Amino acid sequence: MLNAPAGDRLDMGRPIIEYSRAWLSKQPRATGDSEWACLAEALYFEARGETVKGQFAVAEVIMNRVDSPAFPNSICGVIHQGTGRKYACQFTYTCDGHAEVIAEPRAYQRVAKVAAAMVAGAPRALTDGATYYHTAHVSPSWARKFALTASIGVHHFYRRHVRVSSN
């Protein structure tokens, strides 16, 4: 559950999220099921060095994929899609050959709170429906095929172009 300190506005019954460390630090210690754990792990390895806003944006992509018929319909399914096939994984940390060791417990607790908020239904207002992202340090060929929807921190966010039918 998202924590709404006294006096905070609610949006459709949910607290307004502030994309700040101060807001995140007010949230209770995060725990959850296996889907929450997959999202928290992915955020740790993919976005722990990002701003809080950047962490939420990466989480949005994962949640948008869950909702898309083009991807698996679970958080863990999305994150582990292609794992085990060289260069076929969707998230590099799942197939880079390195053991997933959470060496920064405080960073993990922060991203775990982001994961909890997203699993609880936090709004997805940062990436305009993005289902892809990459860091600004690389230029994958697939990025030219999609619409850039946002640049937040060190990540660029994309979605497939919207097709409009005509008669």
Buried (B, 14 or more C-beta within 10 A) or exposed (E): EBEBEEEEEEEEEBBEBEBEEEBBEBBEEBEBEEBBBBBBBBBBBBBBEBBBBBBBBBBBBBBBBBEBEEBBEEBBBBBBBEEEEEEEBBBEBBBEEEEEEBEEEEBBBBBBBBBBBBBEEBBBEBBBBBBBBBBEEEEEEEBEEBBBBBEBBBBBBBBBEEEEEEE
